[in-house]
Amino acid sequence: MLKTTLMIAVAALSAVPLAAAPKSAPKAAAEVPPEPMPFIKADAEKAVSDLAQALDEGFVFPDAGTKYAAMLRANLAAGRYASFPSADAFAKQVTADLQAVHKDGHLRIHPFKAGSEKGGRGPAGGDARKSAVLRSGWLGDGVAYIDFGGFPGNEETLSDVRKFIAAHGNARTLIIDARHNGGGGLGEMNLLFAQLYAQPTTLVTMDMRRAVEEKHGTPFGDNDPLLRKVDGPATIVRREHIVIPAATATGLRTAKVYLLTSKRTFSAAEHLSMSLKRTKRATLVGEATGGGAHFGGMAPMGTGYAAFIPVGRTFDPDTGQSWEAVGVAPDVAVPADKALEEALRLAGVPATGDKALAGLH
């Protein structure tokens, strides 16, 4: 069953750990790995049963959701989920079984220990109390840089983005680093979009199953002015993600923009990538992104597990195609570790690459 407690984050990557920060970032103290959760047959079987129902009712593509559910129920009846060395091993097997039926970059099940979420976690992983702006500052004369580890939408991160805009509004070039950004929500990118566009602009289109939204509500908020409802198929609620330019323009409105990408750029960070690419507002430099275009959220499955259930898709309104499984292709293809050096070269700054980040905070 798709529970009403489903915590949906737009284009969120709740189910995949956030990629690690680059080597130059400060290292956290080593932590003792948690003890693996034991496998309990009754809990696992209840999780499979709940997952089958949730996918049947809510998966973004109804036909695939029905196939997932049929497979899970058949495997459950055949005793394929009766014994595993750990809860993690069970979850990995179920996830592999799901991906064998229909590949989806977000869909997976995890062991979930009650109370482990204390303190809060952002949609893409990481501590929701901390800013996901890892570094920012000037890399050269008129060249501003901001590095996002995710888009958690928390006030700490949003505040840092506002401060960055205020301090770098006269930039002639803006470099946005999303090479290790695992995703999240729309808040951070909306702040940037308002500065980067001179006219109201449609970015991407987002479809959600109407039956799911009518039963469980919208994940976006009914009155978000940046998510405009438009006509679509009868079974779909369709929205366009739009930009409303900031009332007061800064130099960022005319700045040259480079977005750094890698195969670890995922989900909401790919939403950013597609938006900037299809509107020709930025040059993407690096690698094709990871390929996760379906939004949804985490929901509990039985006792001891949680799964990410994709309930909608985001796509290019010009082609009708999403980046699911294929990623967003860069405009300038270089290895991810050379992307900053290439962007700086394109911006006319001496190509010191990641060494230029050493003095940033």
C-alpha beads as a LAMMPS data file, in Angstrom:
LAMMPS data file: protein, C-alpha beads

361 atoms
360 bonds

1 atom types
1 bond types

-500.0 500.0 xlo xhi
-500.0 500.0 ylo yhi
-500.0 500.0 zlo zhi

Masses

1 110.0

Atoms # bond

1 1 1 0.000 0.000 0.000
2 1 1 1.223 3.487 -0.814
3 1 1 0.933 4.977 2.639
4 1 1 -0.223 8.515 3.281
5 1 1 2.975 8.958 5.276
6 1 1 4.975 8.707 2.073
7 1 1 7.552 11.495 2.338
8 1 1 7.757 12.637 -1.253
9 1 1 10.549 14.960 -2.284
10 1 1 10.449 16.340 -5.786
11 1 1 12.920 14.445 -7.958
12 1 1 14.439 13.242 -4.710
13 1 1 17.173 10.703 -4.270
14 1 1 16.237 9.466 -0.836
15 1 1 17.095 5.903 -1.687
16 1 1 20.683 6.304 -2.810
17 1 1 23.519 7.495 -0.563
18 1 1 24.923 10.901 -1.379
19 1 1 28.171 10.652 -3.282
20 1 1 31.240 11.546 -1.270
21 1 1 32.676 15.030 -1.358
22 1 1 35.856 15.534 -3.394
23 1 1 39.187 14.664 -1.880
24 1 1 39.999 18.281 -1.059
25 1 1 36.986 18.573 1.257
26 1 1 37.604 18.200 5.002
27 1 1 37.367 14.609 6.165
28 1 1 35.023 13.630 8.951
29 1 1 36.238 11.547 11.845
30 1 1 36.059 7.811 11.258
31 1 1 32.853 6.207 12.467
32 1 1 32.307 2.695 13.723
33 1 1 30.156 0.837 11.171
34 1 1 26.751 -0.088 12.598
35 1 1 25.958 -3.706 13.312
36 1 1 24.081 -5.310 10.405
37 1 1 20.384 -5.752 11.082
38 1 1 19.344 -9.380 11.512
39 1 1 17.016 -11.018 9.024
40 1 1 13.582 -11.763 10.489
41 1 1 11.426 -13.807 8.155
42 1 1 8.057 -12.390 9.246
43 1 1 9.283 -8.783 8.876
44 1 1 10.743 -9.496 5.455
45 1 1 7.579 -11.158 4.182
46 1 1 5.427 -8.273 5.399
47 1 1 7.804 -5.828 3.695
48 1 1 7.489 -7.694 0.389
49 1 1 3.716 -7.776 0.674
50 1 1 3.544 -4.024 1.394
51 1 1 6.014 -3.257 -1.380
52 1 1 3.999 -5.219 -3.927
53 1 1 0.863 -3.277 -3.045
54 1 1 2.652 0.080 -3.045
55 1 1 4.113 -0.505 -6.492
56 1 1 0.852 -1.850 -7.897
57 1 1 -0.994 1.261 -6.688
58 1 1 1.609 3.954 -7.120
59 1 1 4.515 3.237 -9.465
60 1 1 4.919 5.892 -12.135
61 1 1 4.188 3.428 -14.958
62 1 1 1.097 1.341 -14.068
63 1 1 2.015 -1.625 -16.282
64 1 1 5.467 -1.892 -14.746
65 1 1 3.982 -1.514 -11.250
66 1 1 1.681 -4.467 -11.910
67 1 1 4.609 -6.562 -13.157
68 1 1 6.698 -5.704 -10.098
69 1 1 3.822 -6.719 -7.827
70 1 1 3.215 -10.013 -9.642
71 1 1 6.905 -10.939 -9.401
72 1 1 7.132 -10.109 -5.704
73 1 1 3.991 -12.056 -4.838
74 1 1 5.113 -15.071 -6.866
75 1 1 8.546 -15.086 -5.225
76 1 1 6.955 -14.716 -1.799
77 1 1 4.624 -17.664 -2.429
78 1 1 7.548 -19.763 -3.669
79 1 1 9.540 -19.118 -0.476
80 1 1 12.334 -17.193 -2.199
81 1 1 12.432 -14.634 0.604
82 1 1 12.437 -17.060 3.519
83 1 1 16.088 -17.055 4.565
84 1 1 18.981 -14.582 4.290
85 1 1 22.143 -13.961 6.329
86 1 1 21.081 -10.374 7.088
87 1 1 18.377 -7.817 6.430
88 1 1 20.746 -6.034 4.055
89 1 1 21.280 -9.179 1.981
90 1 1 17.514 -9.628 1.722
91 1 1 17.014 -5.997 0.652
92 1 1 19.724 -6.281 -1.994
93 1 1 18.095 -9.381 -3.443
94 1 1 14.638 -7.808 -3.578
95 1 1 16.080 -4.690 -5.211
96 1 1 17.894 -6.837 -7.792
97 1 1 14.656 -8.712 -8.509
98 1 1 12.836 -5.419 -9.057
99 1 1 15.497 -4.062 -11.392
100 1 1 15.394 -7.303 -13.413
101 1 1 11.703 -6.678 -14.138
102 1 1 12.010 -2.987 -15.045
103 1 1 15.050 -0.796 -14.436
104 1 1 14.483 2.353 -12.417
105 1 1 17.291 4.457 -11.012
106 1 1 15.485 5.235 -7.748
107 1 1 13.529 2.095 -6.904
108 1 1 15.042 0.079 -4.059
109 1 1 14.317 -1.212 -0.572
110 1 1 16.474 -0.692 2.533
111 1 1 16.629 -2.045 6.045
112 1 1 15.282 0.691 8.294
113 1 1 15.900 0.799 12.022
114 1 1 13.344 2.795 13.996
115 1 1 14.976 5.888 15.477
116 1 1 17.864 5.873 13.006
117 1 1 16.457 9.004 11.380
118 1 1 16.869 11.058 14.561
119 1 1 18.228 14.493 13.723
120 1 1 16.803 14.386 10.233
121 1 1 18.278 13.554 6.886
122 1 1 17.997 15.494 3.684
123 1 1 16.322 14.002 0.617
124 1 1 19.642 12.979 -0.858
125 1 1 21.257 11.814 2.338
126 1 1 23.432 13.795 4.708
127 1 1 22.492 15.648 7.870
128 1 1 19.459 17.875 7.212
129 1 1 20.709 20.322 9.857
130 1 1 23.828 21.178 7.839
131 1 1 24.334 23.199 4.703
132 1 1 24.889 21.273 1.470
133 1 1 26.873 24.171 0.014
134 1 1 30.300 22.595 0.361
135 1 1 32.398 25.455 -1.028
136 1 1 31.836 28.777 -2.712
137 1 1 33.707 31.915 -3.629
138 1 1 35.698 33.584 -6.390
139 1 1 37.971 31.519 -8.644
140 1 1 39.175 34.460 -10.665
141 1 1 38.282 37.959 -11.725
142 1 1 34.498 37.910 -12.072
143 1 1 34.306 34.091 -11.886
144 1 1 32.057 32.828 -9.075
145 1 1 31.887 29.178 -7.988
146 1 1 29.416 27.219 -5.856
147 1 1 29.635 23.508 -5.027
148 1 1 26.502 21.619 -3.965
149 1 1 26.655 18.276 -2.183
150 1 1 22.885 17.920 -2.542
151 1 1 19.622 19.860 -2.537
152 1 1 18.138 19.147 0.915
153 1 1 15.975 22.283 0.935
154 1 1 16.831 23.053 4.555
155 1 1 17.185 26.613 5.800
156 1 1 20.934 26.229 6.315
157 1 1 21.496 25.504 2.626
158 1 1 18.943 28.024 1.349
159 1 1 20.504 30.706 3.541
160 1 1 23.952 29.954 2.121
161 1 1 22.596 30.200 -1.436
162 1 1 21.044 33.594 -0.668
163 1 1 24.342 34.786 0.829
164 1 1 26.216 33.517 -2.205
165 1 1 23.901 35.408 -4.562
166 1 1 24.264 38.608 -2.532
167 1 1 28.054 38.352 -2.487
168 1 1 28.516 37.303 -6.130
169 1 1 25.718 39.120 -7.946
170 1 1 28.221 41.016 -10.098
171 1 1 29.842 37.833 -11.451
172 1 1 30.447 37.658 -15.180
173 1 1 30.849 33.887 -15.043
174 1 1 29.162 31.398 -12.719
175 1 1 30.391 27.816 -12.263
176 1 1 27.938 25.464 -10.540
177 1 1 29.521 22.194 -9.403
178 1 1 27.082 19.262 -9.336
179 1 1 29.636 16.500 -9.902
180 1 1 28.849 14.787 -6.597
181 1 1 25.298 16.042 -6.088
182 1 1 22.951 13.110 -5.406
183 1 1 19.742 15.141 -5.626
184 1 1 17.015 16.403 -3.306
185 1 1 14.353 19.020 -3.983
186 1 1 13.818 22.215 -5.956
187 1 1 14.420 24.958 -3.373
188 1 1 18.081 25.691 -4.001
189 1 1 17.841 25.636 -7.772
190 1 1 14.754 27.883 -7.728
191 1 1 16.766 30.559 -5.929
192 1 1 19.423 30.361 -8.636
193 1 1 16.939 30.203 -11.517
194 1 1 15.306 33.456 -10.409
195 1 1 18.678 35.179 -10.810
196 1 1 19.716 33.521 -14.074
197 1 1 16.691 34.184 -16.302
198 1 1 15.472 37.524 -17.655
199 1 1 12.064 36.249 -18.794
200 1 1 9.517 33.746 -17.415
201 1 1 10.658 30.401 -18.814
202 1 1 9.390 26.829 -18.853
203 1 1 12.146 24.483 -17.703
204 1 1 10.838 20.901 -17.653
205 1 1 7.543 19.027 -17.372
206 1 1 6.559 16.756 -14.462
207 1 1 3.871 14.056 -14.626
208 1 1 2.312 12.229 -11.676
209 1 1 -0.323 9.494 -11.688
210 1 1 -3.674 11.170 -11.081
211 1 1 -5.030 8.283 -8.969
212 1 1 -2.042 8.541 -6.620
213 1 1 -2.339 12.301 -6.240
214 1 1 -6.095 12.180 -5.694
215 1 1 -5.714 9.530 -3.001
216 1 1 -2.615 10.757 -1.221
217 1 1 -2.297 14.421 -2.160
218 1 1 0.270 16.378 -4.102
219 1 1 3.938 16.234 -3.123
220 1 1 4.518 19.758 -4.373
221 1 1 2.043 21.970 -2.549
222 1 1 -1.177 23.084 -4.177
223 1 1 -0.205 26.716 -4.637
224 1 1 3.429 26.637 -5.723
225 1 1 3.620 29.373 -8.396
226 1 1 6.674 27.716 -9.965
227 1 1 4.833 24.439 -10.654
228 1 1 2.064 25.330 -13.058
229 1 1 -0.659 22.793 -13.874
230 1 1 -1.230 22.262 -17.589
231 1 1 -3.363 19.922 -19.687
232 1 1 -2.190 16.336 -19.983
233 1 1 -3.521 12.790 -20.351
234 1 1 -6.640 11.989 -18.324
235 1 1 -4.745 9.620 -16.019
236 1 1 -1.963 12.132 -15.357
237 1 1 -1.570 15.370 -13.386
238 1 1 0.881 17.417 -15.431
239 1 1 2.886 20.397 -14.217
240 1 1 5.455 22.661 -15.790
241 1 1 8.373 23.830 -13.694
242 1 1 8.797 27.500 -14.571
243 1 1 11.064 30.388 -13.685
244 1 1 9.785 33.727 -12.439
245 1 1 12.734 36.141 -12.611
246 1 1 13.694 38.017 -9.474
247 1 1 12.219 41.505 -9.261
248 1 1 15.682 43.033 -8.887
249 1 1 18.215 41.905 -11.471
250 1 1 21.850 41.175 -10.633
251 1 1 24.790 40.561 -12.919
252 1 1 24.014 36.856 -12.763
253 1 1 21.162 37.456 -15.208
254 1 1 23.684 37.939 -17.997
255 1 1 26.542 35.849 -16.591
256 1 1 27.991 32.970 -18.583
257 1 1 27.073 29.776 -16.712
258 1 1 28.925 26.457 -16.628
259 1 1 27.486 23.394 -14.890
260 1 1 29.937 20.638 -13.921
261 1 1 28.496 17.117 -14.152
262 1 1 29.530 13.511 -13.642
263 1 1 27.970 10.076 -13.580
264 1 1 27.349 10.761 -9.882
265 1 1 25.153 13.760 -10.702
266 1 1 21.712 12.310 -10.026
267 1 1 17.998 12.974 -9.688
268 1 1 17.269 16.611 -8.745
269 1 1 20.790 17.542 -9.847
270 1 1 19.831 16.096 -13.243
271 1 1 16.624 18.153 -13.137
272 1 1 18.921 21.173 -12.805
273 1 1 21.093 19.868 -15.647
274 1 1 18.203 19.295 -18.049
275 1 1 16.615 22.645 -17.182
276 1 1 19.758 24.630 -17.883
277 1 1 20.657 22.628 -20.985
278 1 1 17.312 22.682 -22.820
279 1 1 16.904 26.427 -22.226
280 1 1 20.525 26.987 -23.315
281 1 1 21.201 28.938 -20.129
282 1 1 24.337 26.973 -19.249
283 1 1 27.085 24.934 -20.841
284 1 1 27.313 21.487 -19.264
285 1 1 30.915 20.343 -18.811
286 1 1 31.915 16.859 -17.709
287 1 1 30.239 13.472 -18.033
288 1 1 26.736 12.214 -18.749
289 1 1 24.722 12.245 -15.530
290 1 1 23.559 9.164 -13.620
291 1 1 20.100 8.665 -15.133
292 1 1 17.400 8.982 -12.451
293 1 1 14.413 11.001 -13.723
294 1 1 11.569 9.640 -11.570
295 1 1 10.505 11.475 -8.434
296 1 1 8.892 9.974 -5.369
297 1 1 9.784 9.302 -1.786
298 1 1 10.525 6.882 1.016
299 1 1 7.732 4.875 2.622
300 1 1 7.872 2.261 5.417
301 1 1 7.411 -1.353 4.352
302 1 1 6.320 -3.616 7.179
303 1 1 8.556 -3.406 10.232
304 1 1 12.228 -2.842 9.593
305 1 1 12.269 -1.741 5.960
306 1 1 11.593 1.289 3.799
307 1 1 11.425 1.681 0.040
308 1 1 11.662 4.532 -2.398
309 1 1 8.507 4.518 -4.551
310 1 1 8.781 6.519 -7.814
311 1 1 5.355 8.053 -8.514
312 1 1 6.169 10.552 -11.269
313 1 1 8.537 11.424 -14.078
314 1 1 10.297 14.584 -15.210
315 1 1 11.047 15.158 -18.882
316 1 1 12.005 17.551 -21.656
317 1 1 8.784 19.154 -22.987
318 1 1 10.383 19.591 -26.418
319 1 1 10.990 15.874 -26.979
320 1 1 8.811 14.144 -24.388
321 1 1 11.906 12.199 -23.323
322 1 1 13.312 11.938 -19.806
323 1 1 16.884 11.176 -18.798
324 1 1 15.948 7.945 -16.998
325 1 1 18.710 5.332 -17.478
326 1 1 20.584 7.447 -20.037
327 1 1 21.457 10.634 -18.145
328 1 1 21.798 14.187 -19.404
329 1 1 24.631 14.462 -21.917
330 1 1 27.199 17.239 -21.420
331 1 1 27.785 19.923 -24.019
332 1 1 31.533 19.563 -23.500
333 1 1 32.520 15.984 -22.685
334 1 1 35.568 15.559 -20.445
335 1 1 36.350 13.260 -17.498
336 1 1 34.682 14.544 -14.342
337 1 1 37.999 15.305 -12.662
338 1 1 38.897 17.577 -15.578
339 1 1 35.555 19.399 -15.735
340 1 1 36.505 22.381 -13.591
341 1 1 39.769 22.865 -15.458
342 1 1 37.867 22.828 -18.755
343 1 1 35.210 25.257 -17.496
344 1 1 37.906 27.639 -16.304
345 1 1 39.624 27.387 -19.691
346 1 1 36.345 28.177 -21.433
347 1 1 35.897 31.144 -19.073
348 1 1 39.371 32.449 -19.894
349 1 1 40.849 31.729 -16.466
350 1 1 44.248 29.997 -16.087
351 1 1 43.427 26.270 -15.984
352 1 1 44.452 25.331 -12.463
353 1 1 41.546 22.897 -12.141
354 1 1 40.607 21.677 -8.672
355 1 1 43.714 23.365 -7.225
356 1 1 41.765 26.614 -7.558
357 1 1 39.399 25.367 -4.842
358 1 1 42.030 25.227 -2.128
359 1 1 41.268 28.670 -0.716
360 1 1 37.489 28.378 -0.742
361 1 1 35.261 27.784 2.256

Bonds

1 1 1 2
2 1 2 3
3 1 3 4
4 1 4 5
5 1 5 6
6 1 6 7
7 1 7 8
8 1 8 9
9 1 9 10
10 1 10 11
11 1 11 12
12 1 12 13
13 1 13 14
14 1 14 15
15 1 15 16
16 1 16 17
17 1 17 18
18 1 18 19
19 1 19 20
20 1 20 21
21 1 21 22
22 1 22 23
23 1 23 24
24 1 24 25
25 1 25 26
26 1 26 27
27 1 27 28
28 1 28 29
29 1 29 30
30 1 30 31
31 1 31 32
32 1 32 33
33 1 33 34
34 1 34 35
35 1 35 36
36 1 36 37
37 1 37 38
38 1 38 39
39 1 39 40
40 1 40 41
41 1 41 42
42 1 42 43
43 1 43 44
44 1 44 45
45 1 45 46
46 1 46 47
47 1 47 48
48 1 48 49
49 1 49 50
50 1 50 51
51 1 51 52
52 1 52 53
53 1 53 54
54 1 54 55
55 1 55 56
56 1 56 57
57 1 57 58
58 1 58 59
59 1 59 60
60 1 60 61
61 1 61 62
62 1 62 63
63 1 63 64
64 1 64 65
65 1 65 66
66 1 66 67
67 1 67 68
68 1 68 69
69 1 69 70
70 1 70 71
71 1 71 72
72 1 72 73
73 1 73 74
74 1 74 75
75 1 75 76
76 1 76 77
77 1 77 78
78 1 78 79
79 1 79 80
80 1 80 81
81 1 81 82
82 1 82 83
83 1 83 84
84 1 84 85
85 1 85 86
86 1 86 87
87 1 87 88
88 1 88 89
89 1 89 90
90 1 90 91
91 1 91 92
92 1 92 93
93 1 93 94
94 1 94 95
95 1 95 96
96 1 96 97
97 1 97 98
98 1 98 99
99 1 99 100
100 1 100 101
101 1 101 102
102 1 102 103
103 1 103 104
104 1 104 105
105 1 105 106
106 1 106 107
107 1 107 108
108 1 108 109
109 1 109 110
110 1 110 111
111 1 111 112
112 1 112 113
113 1 113 114
114 1 114 115
115 1 115 116
116 1 116 117
117 1 117 118
118 1 118 119
119 1 119 120
120 1 120 121
121 1 121 122
122 1 122 123
123 1 123 124
124 1 124 125
125 1 125 126
126 1 126 127
127 1 127 128
128 1 128 129
129 1 129 130
130 1 130 131
131 1 131 132
132 1 132 133
133 1 133 134
134 1 134 135
135 1 135 136
136 1 136 137
137 1 137 138
138 1 138 139
139 1 139 140
140 1 140 141
141 1 141 142
142 1 142 143
143 1 143 144
144 1 144 145
145 1 145 146
146 1 146 147
147 1 147 148
148 1 148 149
149 1 149 150
150 1 150 151
151 1 151 152
152 1 152 153
153 1 153 154
154 1 154 155
155 1 155 156
156 1 156 157
157 1 157 158
158 1 158 159
159 1 159 160
160 1 160 161
161 1 161 162
162 1 162 163
163 1 163 164
164 1 164 165
165 1 165 166
166 1 166 167
167 1 167 168
168 1 168 169
169 1 169 170
170 1 170 171
171 1 171 172
172 1 172 173
173 1 173 174
174 1 174 175
175 1 175 176
176 1 176 177
177 1 177 178
178 1 178 179
179 1 179 180
180 1 180 181
181 1 181 182
182 1 182 183
183 1 183 184
184 1 184 185
185 1 185 186
186 1 186 187
187 1 187 188
188 1 188 189
189 1 189 190
190 1 190 191
191 1 191 192
192 1 192 193
193 1 193 194
194 1 194 195
195 1 195 196
196 1 196 197
197 1 197 198
198 1 198 199
199 1 199 200
200 1 200 201
201 1 201 202
202 1 202 203
203 1 203 204
204 1 204 205
205 1 205 206
206 1 206 207
207 1 207 208
208 1 208 209
209 1 209 210
210 1 210 211
211 1 211 212
212 1 212 213
213 1 213 214
214 1 214 215
215 1 215 216
216 1 216 217
217 1 217 218
218 1 218 219
219 1 219 220
220 1 220 221
221 1 221 222
222 1 222 223
223 1 223 224
224 1 224 225
225 1 225 226
226 1 226 227
227 1 227 228
228 1 228 229
229 1 229 230
230 1 230 231
231 1 231 232
232 1 232 233
233 1 233 234
234 1 234 235
235 1 235 236
236 1 236 237
237 1 237 238
238 1 238 239
239 1 239 240
240 1 240 241
241 1 241 242
242 1 242 243
243 1 243 244
244 1 244 245
245 1 245 246
246 1 246 247
247 1 247 248
248 1 248 249
249 1 249 250
250 1 250 251
251 1 251 252
252 1 252 253
253 1 253 254
254 1 254 255
255 1 255 256
256 1 256 257
257 1 257 258
258 1 258 259
259 1 259 260
260 1 260 261
261 1 261 262
262 1 262 263
263 1 263 264
264 1 264 265
265 1 265 266
266 1 266 267
267 1 267 268
268 1 268 269
269 1 269 270
270 1 270 271
271 1 271 272
272 1 272 273
273 1 273 274
274 1 274 275
275 1 275 276
276 1 276 277
277 1 277 278
278 1 278 279
279 1 279 280
280 1 280 281
281 1 281 282
282 1 282 283
283 1 283 284
284 1 284 285
285 1 285 286
286 1 286 287
287 1 287 288
288 1 288 289
289 1 289 290
290 1 290 291
291 1 291 292
292 1 292 293
293 1 293 294
294 1 294 295
295 1 295 296
296 1 296 297
297 1 297 298
298 1 298 299
299 1 299 300
300 1 300 301
301 1 301 302
302 1 302 303
303 1 303 304
304 1 304 305
305 1 305 306
306 1 306 307
307 1 307 308
308 1 308 309
309 1 309 310
310 1 310 311
311 1 311 312
312 1 312 313
313 1 313 314
314 1 314 315
315 1 315 316
316 1 316 317
317 1 317 318
318 1 318 319
319 1 319 320
320 1 320 321
321 1 321 322
322 1 322 323
323 1 323 324
324 1 324 325
325 1 325 326
326 1 326 327
327 1 327 328
328 1 328 329
329 1 329 330
330 1 330 331
331 1 331 332
332 1 332 333
333 1 333 334
334 1 334 335
335 1 335 336
336 1 336 337
337 1 337 338
338 1 338 339
339 1 339 340
340 1 340 341
341 1 341 342
342 1 342 343
343 1 343 344
344 1 344 345
345 1 345 346
346 1 346 347
347 1 347 348
348 1 348 349
349 1 349 350
350 1 350 351
351 1 351 352
352 1 352 353
353 1 353 354
354 1 354 355
355 1 355 356
356 1 356 357
357 1 357 358
358 1 358 359
359 1 359 360
360 1 360 361
